[in-house]
Amino acid sequence: MKYTTPVTMLVTGALACGCMWLPPAHAAVPAGATLKVCADPGYLPYSDRDGKGFENAIARFVAGKLGAKLDYVWGNTRGHGGFSEYLARNLDNGRCDVVIDMPYGNEEELTTNPYYVSSYVFVFKKGKGYDLRSLDSPELRKLKVGYESETPIETGLQLRGMVLKARPFDVGGNSGTSPRSVLDAVQNGSIDVMITWQPSIGAFLKDYPELTTVTVPNSRATGSPEMYSFPMSMAVRKNDQALKTRLDALIKAHTPQLQAILQRHGVEMAGTDTAGGVGDTAGL
């Protein structure tokens, strides 16, 4: 699992621990209590101890609306066993209450209703005139392509016989490489086009004014559905229905505010309805 691209969880679907034990259920966080948020202490643009990440900003908003004190349980999401092991050690073991950013419908935990949808994107230099509309764009085969390994993009390139000529980047894996590295590769010309998860680079793009992005659309051109846009949720332990219910109500009431926070951190929305929450995700 790569934390910079949490949608990888929809592809791997594997649990790090082979047990079915769950800690005893507890009541939803009551007003005035402490909301314990699982977070990485040093992995921007998601979270850090200084509170600069978009997950930090969402956590502050959620705790405030719940009338709860915000506390963090810090853990390296990129260590041995990856994100699944991180969940097992922290959320499943009851050390913390909620994960701020998780693919909707993930089977490892109990996910809330989604509060935003985002997508993988092509990243390239402005003025190049590349005609990139999908992974099937003929021009893509003529360029030096980079991609995040172990993601839906890698699978899409494999289906098209393009993965051997492309360069994989281990972003967010055990190496702990910053998502800035994929932007640096485009900036210095070692890669013509990078394909990456937009929320992982959105906050950094302001530092790369020569670069632009184009959304990678979902595709069925190869005969099977390919998903590159994903609805994203919060997540609690599987038996914490009470907290999920409170978070679902908060999301329903405050989706525009939550999305505004994300947009201030450079996260681009896709397939959303800011008037009434996340739009229809059935086609994603």
N, C-alpha and C positions, 0 to 999 in steps of 0.2 A: 504494500500500500504506500502510495506517495502522497504525502500530506498536501503538497502544492496542487495536486490534482485529485481531490477526494473522490471524483467520479470513478476512479480506478476501482473502488470498492464494488461498483456495479458489474465490473468485468471479472474480478477475481472471486468475490463472494466467499472467501475462505476465512474460517475462524482460526485465530492463533492458538487458542486453548481448545482441547478436544472435549471439554467437560460441558455439562448442561446445568451445573449449579448456578443459582442466582441468589444474591443476598436477600434478606427479608424486605418486603415492600415497605415503604414509608410514606407518610402523607406528603402532599404537595407542600412546597415551601410556603409557610404562612407569612402574612404581612409582618414585617419587623424582624423576621428570621434572616438567616444567611443563605444566599444562593451561591453554591460552590460550582464554579465553572472549570471544566477541564481545558487546559490550554498549554501550548508550547511557549517556554519562556524566551525564546530567541529565534523566531522564524517569521519575519515579515515577508509579505504584507499581511499575514494572518494574525499573528499575535506576538507580543513581547512583554517583558516585565515593566517597561515604561508606558504601556498602554497605547502604543502607536498603531497597532494593527486594526483591520476592520472588524475582526472578531472581538477585540477589546471594546470597540465603540458599540457594537451590537449588545455585548454583555452589559455594559453600563446602562444602556437604554432599557433593556429587559429587566434588570434588577430594580431600576428606578420605578418602572411601571408596576412591578410586583410589590413594591414597598419593602424590598429586601436589601440587606447589606450584601455587597458583592465581595466575594473572596475567590481566589484562584487556587487550583491544585495544579502545580506545574509539572510537566513531564515532557521528555523528548519524544515527539511523535515519529521521529525518523530513526529510532534505535533498532536494536535487534528484535526481529519479529514484526517490525513495521507498525502501522496504525492499528491493526487488529489487536496486537499484543498490548499496545498502549491503552486501548479501550478496555481490555480484560483486566489490566492492572489497576486502572483508575475509575472508570465509570462503572463497570460491572462489579467491582469490589466495593462499591459504595463510598469511595474516597471523594467523589465529586458528583454533582447532580445532573449536569447538562453539557453537551457538546454543541457549540454554536453553529457549526457548518458541516452538514452531512447530507449525502444524496437522499432524496425523498424515496421512501420505500425500501431502504437498505435493510436487510434481514438480520444484521447483527444486533441492532438496537431498535428501540421504538421511536420512530421519527414523527415529528409534528407535521402539520400541513406545511407545504413549501411556502417560503416568503420571498423567494426570487428564483429566476431562471437565468442561467448564463450559458456560455458556449465556448468551444475551442475556436481559435482564430488563426488566420494566416498573419504573420508579421513580416513586413518588408519595408525597404526604403521608399519614401515618397518620390514620385517622379520617375520611377522605373517603368510604369505603364504595364505592369503585369496584369493579365486578364485571368484572375483567380476567382472562380465562382464556386468551385467544389473540388473534392479530391480527384474528380474526373477531368478537370481542366487540362487540355493537352500541354499547355505551357509549363505545367508543373514538372513534367518529365524532362524538361530541358534545363532545369535550374538545380542549384545546390540546395537540397532540402534538409532541414533539421527538424527533429520531433522529440517529444518527451517519450522515453521508453516506458513500456508496460502500461500503456494507455489505449483507449479506443482508437486513437490516431494510428498507433503502430499496427493494430489489426487492420485498419482500413488500407494502409499502405501495403500490407502483406497481401490482401485480397487483390490488389492491382499489380502485384509483382514489382513494387517500387521500393520495398524496404531495404534491400541490399545496397542500393545506390544512395540511400539517405543516411544521415548521421544521427545516431541516437544521443540524447542528452539525459543523464541521470540527475534529474532535478527533484529534490525533496526525498530522495532515497537515503540510504545509509551514509552517503557522502555528505549530506547536508548542504549541497550546493544551492546558493541563492538563485531564485528565478531571474535575477538580473543577468545571470550568465547567458541565458538564451538571447536576451536583447543585445548583450555585448557581441555575441557571435554575428548577429545581423549588422550591427553597427560597424564592426571591423572588416566585414566582407567575407569572412570565412564561410558564411551561410547566406544564400540569397533570400530564402524564405524559411521562417521558423513556424512550426505549428504547435501551439501551446494553449493551455487553459487560461482564458482571459482574466479571471479574478486573481491569478497568481502574478500577473504583470501589470495590471491596471494602474496600481499606485506608483509604479516606476516609470511609466511611459512619459510623464512630464519631463523627465530627465533625458529623454531621447527624442527631441523634436523632429529629427529627420525620419522617424519611423511612423508607420501607419498600420492599421489592422483591418482585416475583412473577416467576417464571420464565416466559419465552416458550416454549411447547412447540413441537416440530417439528410441521408441519402438512401435510396433503394435501387440505385442503378446497377448494382452487382447481383441483384436478385434476392437479397436478404436485407432486412432493415438495419441501418447503421445510425446510431445515435451520437451526436456531437454536441447537442444542447441538453442540459439537465436541470430539473427542478431541484432546488436545494432547501434543506430544512434544518431545524435543530433536532437533537436526539437526546432521549433519556433512557434509563434502563428499561428493559422489556416489561417489567412488572410495575413501573411507576406511571400508571395511567392517570393518576390524579394530577401530577405535574404536567404531563402532556396536555391534559384538558385545559389547564390554566394557560399554557403557552399557546395552544391553538386559539383560545379566545383573544389573547394579546395580539397574535399575528393577524387575526381577522379584523381587529379594531385599528391596528397600527401599521398595516403593510406599507402604505405610502411613506411613513416616517422611516421605517426600516430600510426601504429601498433608497430613500434619500441619503441615509447614512452610508450605504454601500457606494452610491454614486459619488459622494464626496471623497471616497477612497479609491476612485477610479474603476470600480466594478461596473461593467456594462450589463444592462438588462436585456433579456430576450424573451418574447412570449409572455409578457406580463400585462396586467391590467391595473394600473396604479390607482384607479378609482375604487376598485373593490377587492384588491388583493391579486394574487397570482392568477393569471388567466388559465384557460383550458390547456392542460398539459397532456392530453390524451394522444396528441399527434407527435409528441416528442420521442 
